[in-house]
Amino acid sequence: MSNNAETKKVKEPLIRIAARDPLPFWKSWGIRIIAFLLAFVVYVLVVYAFTELTPVETFKYIFKGAFGTTPKRLFGEITLWKTIRDIMLLFGVALALTPAFKMRYWNIGGEGQILIGGLMSIIIMRCVSPYIQDPWLIVVMAVCSALAGAIWSAIPGIFKATHNTNETLFTLMMNYIAIQLVAFINIVWEKKKGSGTLGMINADTQQGWLPQEFMSKIVGDDGYAFIVLFVVLIAVFMFFYMKRSKHGYEISVVGDSHNTARYAGISVKQVIIRTAAISGAICGFIGFLIVSGSSHTVSVDTANSRGFTAIIVAWLGKLNVFYMLLVSAMLVILNNGASELASKAGLNISLSDVLTGVVLFFILASELFVNYKLIFRHSKREEA
Amino acid sequence: MFDFFSSVFTTHFVRAAVIKGIPLLYGATGEIITEKSGHLNLGIPGIMYMGAIGGLLGAYLYEKCGGMALLTGGNFVVPVAMVLAILGCILFSLFGGLIYSVLTITFRANQNVTGLALTTFGMGLANFLGGSVSKLTVAKVSIALTYTGKAFKLNIPFLSDKLGVFGEIFFSYGLMTYLAIAIALIAAYILKRTRVGLSLRAVGENPAAADAAGINVTKYKYTAILIGSVIAGMGGLAYVMEYIGGVWQNSVLGDTGWLAIALVIFVLWKPANAILGSLLFGALCVLFNYVNVGPAMQEIIKMLPYVVTVVILVISSLRKKRENQPPQALGLPYFREDR
């Protein structure tokens, strides 16, 4: 009896959190949209605090920063195309991470895998271009970049598969090894002594450059049609690879439970290494796209934190191809827009990172309300 | 060969290694305490940035924005400047830690994603405030705090100059250096020898078992993450004050934060080892200034800390010694209802 009395004295917490069944589509997205709107209220307030721009002006500058000034010539606009390029590249890296994350393998080495791919492209552009001419040179570059990325990613993968080495920490370290390798090459092959940069490779012959004239009738001279095309192809491939192929099925089983996979006769080791390699290969290919389709050089900033941002994209996009495209677009538009805001107000351009961070925190927090229900003390509905 | 050693291992080199290594020691100690609670905080680089800018702003308010006239009658008083800097640092890094812990513990957000978002945010916040401060404050100047920078470099007067090489190697540093070593030793003691430490390790190894044993898992996690964040933030402060000398530059910390995370692995989650480990990492970071290999090879030398870390990570997973493994529940969320 005394036991009973004691248990009664224990105070019931004000709020309990319990898992809930998946919400209907409109409800879960309603929650996320509310979170996004709340984030935007904070966003506008922060902007107002620092720049005294009204919300309407804020939107105007974000629009201008992301889409450019002359909406009538929409497809000839440089700003717009840079935004589209950034969206597609970020989306591409997120696609690359998808199979690894589905397997619950934290590949946070996208940054390094992109850089190694880009570096490989540059090496081939520089060293092989006298011997092979353009269409084939580009093919060789693409294949070798993907291979380099695959190898860079397979190294942690192999150790994860055979010795259960922590892949989060391993892939993280591989990023910085790649960054230093790129810095090394930048000095070995520097264009002007002491500059520490490569400059554009093959600027005169344009060998190994993805031709910018491609579809220029439609997209204008500054378009990045090839980048868009290739990333869309990757997206289609990834959609079917994950949903319809045997590999995709194996990946999701291994992700759920190694033991189940083993009982089902799946070689867990093989799946881990293969998936890590595929993830790295696509990252390497994105590196090739950046180098060949846009920058024509490689530096430590080539990946531009896309390897890290893509992790956020993949997670918030729930590894769903369409959602990930949406999240990439949101992040890039916010980022480019906020850069315009900051420069307009004469403030440091990193304002965009602060604002992006605010939005991300709100969306991350909102997942609680999607996945769990809060039960208040004395709540009548709790028996449901 | 002897020439090589005598030209590299000078007292100057050792001092440079220590000053470069101390921020890593703070970062690593903070991250170890955090990881012992089962949370892999990849926001540490961002938190170190926040600590750095917070400390600089605290001192900036004192040195440039009239704080001197207000508090100490127009004279520069060393302890006041240092206390304000440390307070600013604690405030900012606590804010960073609070964002991370609320999101990952209470809101159950993914640790890696939250951490990376926090790093973006923290770096951005520091660069934004540091770069815009001349626009935003009444002082209209950028952050270049000569007095406070010097204050943080003040060393022990007698010991540092009367004891020759010995004094130069051991006693020629500012307050933050000795504080870092003290914090690391205290952390090592608490983790290994006290009940609180045992409970914290239990939370990181197996939160369900800890919960069943009556340990308040949530409380331990919050405390560990917040304390860890503040310690890591102090690393940012030590870097900008002792190493840079009180001046803000864009992205001033470079990859210090990631090196600190590497150091955690390198010392196998033991704060006492981190003291020597940070010295080694500091030495590897400054080595390129002392060996004559040309600028290209310098970049390869800068790669060494990461390569060494990978090697240690692989070796420790090969040997499978249980005390050398990461906390078992590292990076995994814990919800009581999930069982």
Interface residues (C-beta under 8 A of the other chain):
Chain A: I17 A18 A19 F50 W106 I108 F159 H163 N164 T165 N166 T168 L169 F170 L172 M173 M174 Y176 I177 I179 Q180 L181 A183 F184 I187 V188 G196 S305 F308 T309 I311 I312 W315 L316 A342 G346 L347 N348 I349 S350 L351 S352 D353 V354 T356 G357 V358 L360 F361 L364 A365 E367 L368 N371 Y372
Chain B: L40 L42 I99 V102 L103 T106 F107 R108 A109 N110 N112 V113 T114 L116 A117 L118 T119 T120 F121 G122 M123 G124 L125 A126 N127 F128 L129 G130 G131 S132 K135 L136 N250 D255 W258 I261 A262 I265 P295 A296 M297 E299 I300 K302 M303 Y306 V307 T309 V310 L313 V314 S317 L318 P326 L330 G331 F335 E337 D338
